[in-house]
Amino acid sequence: MPSLAPLVPSVLLLGAAHLAGAVQVRQLYQFPEATFIENIAVRPNGHLLLNTFANASTYTLDPSAENPKAELIAQVPGITGLTGIAEVAHDVFAVTGGISDVANYAWEAGTAQTAIINFSKKCEKDGKPTVKTVAKGGNTTMLNGMTALPKHPHIVLHAGSKEGNVFRTNTATGAFDIAFQDEKLGFSADAPVPLGINGLHVRGDYLYFTNSAQLFFGRVKITDKGDRAGDIEEIARVETVPGGAAYDDFSLARDGTAYVGLHPHFLVKVAPDGKQTVLVDDSGDIVLAGPTSTALSKDEKTLYVVTGGTSEASGGKGQVVAVTL
């Protein structure tokens, strides 16, 4: 990703924002019952993996099917909710979870764990991927977004949304520690959203992340092992709207463009220079009910968006939406 220095963050004024007008939006699937989809990943075969926050389940969905349907593919024992997901080897994914405190968007202290869902190893009983817990992480009450380190993909970084930390897990050894912390990763007691750092992804020498409470998208230079190597830089900010606004998780294209879910109903594109464009708002036929995360297809022509179903009209039924770029 090209250097952004000197970096002056752009500010998105949602009340004055205009749609880009060049995307097509199609709802692939909506759960028939209340289901909070927290995160999404794309398998090498193009199928989607969906993590749910309230029932610790990972679903699979084939977006190319005539009538896509989410099917339960894996569950992590001993916990009730999942958050982050990252590919750590070919068709092998790390997921994080804990015992959910849904009302506070948190986990019970001490219940955090990281598990591996391995599609290259199938269970003899049902042919589904194997699931193995590889680490149990400290006293944190939330490991949110997750990303693998490019040169050491068995090591993942987690967004410590409640503590204002970047946590680190070695999925090969189970070692868990704090990579670094900063007040710009946290949130204040009076913040409208009780989550600091949320989504995160590594590109080049930088860790890119969103801070939901502090309303910015930023980056920080890191080492190959995930230690901090520079100052936190703000790339883009959003001004709040009635009812609140918050950046959630995102995806990064190969050219450095970020596609960010923005509560309550928006999808925003952030260019490498920080310029922001609203791709989806609440004026179309498909309204995003609390966009929680995005993922790009392998050819980067389609962006998949998942939601928590956090609107009265949706009835809590999370959506899977395809946006043609």
C-alpha atoms as one frame of an Amber mdcrd trajectory, in Angstrom:
protein
   0.000   0.000   0.000   1.473   3.405  -0.917   2.650   5.763   1.777   0.012
   8.150   3.058   2.437  10.646   4.631   1.764  13.424   5.304  -1.516  11.926
   6.412  -4.538  14.192   6.835  -7.664  12.186   7.724 -10.746  12.766   5.602
 -14.022  13.380   7.420 -17.245  11.788   6.224 -20.363  13.868   6.915 -23.133
  11.320   6.569 -25.880  13.913   6.426 -24.248  15.441   3.357 -22.900  12.229
   1.794 -23.828  11.157  -1.722 -23.867   7.648  -3.114 -21.260   6.586  -5.614
 -24.094   5.209  -7.753 -22.014   2.503  -9.463 -22.746  -0.611  -7.432 -25.422
  -3.284  -7.552 -26.739  -4.660  -4.278 -28.334  -8.106  -3.914 -29.373  -9.930
  -0.783 -28.116 -13.510  -1.006 -29.609 -14.752   2.239 -31.303 -13.715   5.444
 -31.554 -16.024   8.412 -35.149 -17.094   9.134 -34.652 -16.515  12.858 -32.780
 -13.924  14.917 -29.067 -14.467  14.129 -26.294 -11.934  14.684 -23.642 -12.478
  11.995 -20.451 -10.978  13.383 -17.799 -11.817  10.795 -17.136 -13.314   7.386
 -14.310 -14.959   5.452 -13.971 -16.401   1.950 -12.636 -19.916   1.472 -10.279
 -20.762  -1.449 -13.262 -22.341  -3.260 -15.217 -19.081  -3.015 -17.673 -20.277
  -0.369 -18.368 -17.934   2.520 -17.852 -18.618   6.221 -20.111 -16.767   8.648
 -19.384 -16.417  12.366 -22.326 -15.794  14.695 -22.072 -13.895  17.949 -24.907
 -15.440  19.910 -24.560 -19.178  19.239 -20.838 -19.855  18.582 -21.539 -21.313
  15.171 -19.807 -21.033  11.821 -22.039 -21.382   8.779 -21.084 -21.904   5.152
 -22.826 -20.394   2.136 -22.145 -20.818  -1.584 -22.761 -17.379  -3.138 -22.849
 -18.863  -6.646 -25.806 -21.153  -5.854 -29.157 -20.357  -7.457 -30.730 -20.023
  -4.028 -27.894 -19.599  -1.507 -28.559 -21.024   1.927 -26.490 -20.928   5.099
 -25.623 -24.356   6.486 -24.044 -25.069   9.855 -20.489 -26.274   9.273 -18.724
 -25.999  12.649 -19.271 -25.215  16.325 -16.664 -24.492  18.989 -17.439 -26.389
  22.224 -17.568 -24.649  25.581 -18.454 -21.158  24.368 -21.559 -19.339  23.141
 -20.332 -16.688  20.697 -17.798 -16.174  17.908 -16.170 -13.008  16.615 -12.960
 -12.932  14.555 -11.941 -15.236  11.722  -8.707 -15.384   9.709  -7.131 -17.875
   7.294  -3.873 -19.157   8.805  -3.057 -21.807   6.162  -4.689 -23.026   2.967
  -8.339 -23.669   3.864  -7.511 -23.543   7.587  -9.138 -20.808   9.660  -8.640
 -19.491  13.166 -11.727 -18.229  14.996 -12.133 -16.525  18.350 -14.972 -16.793
  20.828 -16.146 -16.800  24.407 -19.256 -16.989  26.556 -21.335 -14.100  25.281
 -22.587 -11.180  27.311 -24.782 -10.019  24.434 -26.273  -6.986  26.218 -22.809
  -5.450  26.697 -21.305  -6.833  23.520 -18.659  -8.630  25.530 -17.626 -12.029
  26.850 -17.474 -13.282  30.377 -13.975 -12.650  31.703 -11.627 -15.589  31.281
 -13.716 -17.443  28.665 -11.877 -16.230  25.538 -10.415 -18.872  23.292  -8.993
 -19.345  19.825  -9.876 -22.427  17.804  -8.832 -23.843  14.438 -11.380 -24.943
  11.836  -9.485 -27.165   9.422 -11.149 -27.980   6.113  -8.193 -30.097   5.003
  -8.963 -32.532   7.837 -12.464 -33.953   7.916 -14.285 -35.575  10.797 -14.901
 -39.241  10.018 -18.399 -39.069  11.495 -19.963 -36.333   9.358 -17.330 -35.142
   6.878 -17.277 -31.634   8.363 -13.994 -29.849   9.150 -12.198 -30.614  12.366
 -12.465 -28.064  15.182  -9.752 -27.760  17.819  -9.225 -25.165  20.553  -5.573
 -24.091  20.456  -5.408 -21.228  22.979  -7.310 -19.778  25.908  -6.616 -16.122
  26.338  -6.190 -14.381  29.644  -8.767 -12.219  31.361  -9.937 -10.263  28.325
 -13.640  -9.661  27.832 -13.452  -9.325  24.048 -11.249 -10.519  21.211 -12.937
  -8.930  18.227 -11.508  -8.651  14.708  -8.569 -10.896  13.823  -5.837 -11.015
  11.180  -2.939 -13.357  10.418   0.604 -12.008  10.066   1.693 -12.417   6.408
   5.204 -13.741   7.150   4.069 -15.824  10.123   0.432 -16.737   9.353   0.195
 -19.099  12.326   0.426 -15.970  14.492  -2.742 -13.898  14.640  -3.499 -10.469
  16.040  -6.784  -9.718  17.796  -8.604  -6.464  18.456  -8.971  -6.086  22.213
 -12.064  -3.902  21.907 -12.681  -3.569  25.643  -9.096  -3.131  26.874  -7.715
  -1.000  24.040  -5.073  -3.617  23.207  -3.823  -5.594  20.279  -3.573  -9.179
  21.519  -1.500 -11.887  19.847  -1.923 -15.661  19.668   0.510 -18.229  18.320
  -1.897 -20.871  17.042   0.909 -23.440  16.814   2.013 -23.191  20.461  -1.012
 -21.628  22.182   1.057 -18.695  23.476  -1.071 -15.591  24.112   0.128 -12.095
  24.959  -0.437  -8.371  24.487   1.393  -7.106  21.395   0.825  -3.433  22.294
  -1.717  -1.006  23.697  -2.579   2.669  23.232  -5.323   5.079  24.295  -6.229
   5.488  20.613  -7.209   1.801  20.592  -9.634   2.176  23.506 -12.808   4.066
  24.360 -13.989   6.434  27.061 -16.695   5.705  29.622 -19.086   8.154  27.927
 -18.545   6.780  24.412 -21.795   5.993  22.555 -20.292   2.674  21.429 -18.490
   0.639  24.149 -15.934  -0.800  21.716 -12.564   0.650  20.786 -10.415  -1.109
  18.174 -12.713  -3.381  16.189 -11.714  -4.685  12.760  -8.067  -5.118  11.790
  -6.005  -6.342   8.840  -2.306  -6.347   8.007  -1.048  -4.998   4.694   2.668
  -4.540   4.081   4.327  -3.077   7.170   1.080  -1.723   8.622  -1.790  -2.886
  10.755  -4.981  -1.173   9.601  -7.879  -0.948  12.030 -11.153   0.721  12.919
 -12.038   2.271  16.259 -15.801   2.186  16.704 -16.039   4.533  19.696 -13.496
   7.063  18.463 -14.997   7.035  14.949 -11.829   6.637  12.892 -10.070   4.272
  10.490  -6.320   4.201  10.992  -3.074   2.335  10.806   0.120   1.698  12.762
   3.450   0.342  11.562   4.322  -3.090  12.999   7.119  -5.651  12.827   6.873
  -9.062  11.168   5.906 -10.534  14.564   3.224  -7.926  15.249   5.038  -5.606
  17.643   4.420  -1.890  17.318   7.008  -0.016  15.227   5.473   3.446  14.758
   2.820   5.960  15.720  -0.901   5.505  15.162  -2.123   7.477  12.149  -5.721
   8.422  11.391  -6.730   7.889   7.757 -10.444   8.685   7.851 -13.101   9.830
  10.318 -16.886   9.853  10.384 -19.186  12.429  11.924 -21.964  10.914  13.998
 -25.592  10.783  12.832 -28.798  10.711  14.898 -28.898   7.343  16.627 -25.123
   6.940  16.443 -22.555   5.887  13.855 -19.641   3.492  14.134 -17.085   1.897
  11.853 -17.089  -1.894  12.232 -14.989  -4.548  10.482 -13.681  -4.175   6.928
 -11.731  -5.765   4.075  -8.690  -4.527   2.151  -8.313  -4.812  -1.616  -4.940
  -5.473  -3.221  -4.629  -1.787  -4.189  -5.143  -0.725  -0.558  -8.793   0.323
  -0.818 -10.782  -0.469   2.322 -14.455  -1.446   2.338 -15.872  -0.690   5.762
 -19.193  -1.552   7.380 -20.563   1.581   9.036 -23.453   1.410  11.466 -26.325
   1.782  11.292 -26.908   1.144   7.536 -23.883   2.133   5.453 -21.094   0.634
   3.374 -18.153   3.003   2.882 -15.163   2.841   0.547 -11.942   4.399   1.857
  -9.355   5.020  -0.883  -5.618   4.682  -0.132  -5.402   8.480   0.131  -8.215
   8.488   2.727 -11.011   9.776   0.480 -14.349   8.267   1.558 -17.316   7.320
  -0.610 -20.664   5.910   0.520 -21.452   2.863  -1.637 -24.653   1.763   0.116
 -26.999   3.758   2.333 -30.559   3.271   3.598 -32.318   4.668   0.519 -32.320
   1.535  -1.659 -34.423  -1.602  -1.817 -31.852  -3.478   0.282 -31.102  -1.825
   3.624 -28.142  -3.116   5.624 -29.381  -3.896   9.143 -26.221  -3.209  11.129
 -23.286  -4.061   8.798 -20.674  -5.885  10.882 -18.034  -7.011   8.370 -17.097
  -7.303   4.706 -15.069  -9.707   2.543 -13.917  -9.511  -1.070 -14.306 -12.294
  -3.615 -11.026 -13.683  -4.937 -11.308 -11.597  -8.139 -12.298  -8.525  -6.069
 -15.304  -7.885  -8.293 -17.815  -8.662  -5.546 -17.925  -7.482  -1.964 -19.844
  -9.546   0.570 -21.381  -7.733   3.529 -22.863  -9.376   6.616 -25.095  -7.789
   9.225 -26.190  -8.323  12.791 -29.840  -7.746  11.950 -29.750  -4.803  14.337
 -32.828  -2.942  13.192 -36.495  -3.181  14.098 -37.489  -3.976  10.522 -35.090
  -6.924  10.266 -36.283  -8.637  13.422 -32.672  -9.433  14.329 -32.253 -11.656
  11.271 -28.716 -11.225   9.952 -28.183 -10.726   6.228 -25.607 -11.800   3.653
 -25.468  -9.199   0.884 -23.468  -9.129  -2.356 -22.311  -5.769  -3.722 -21.022
  -5.775  -7.303 -18.163  -3.291  -7.525
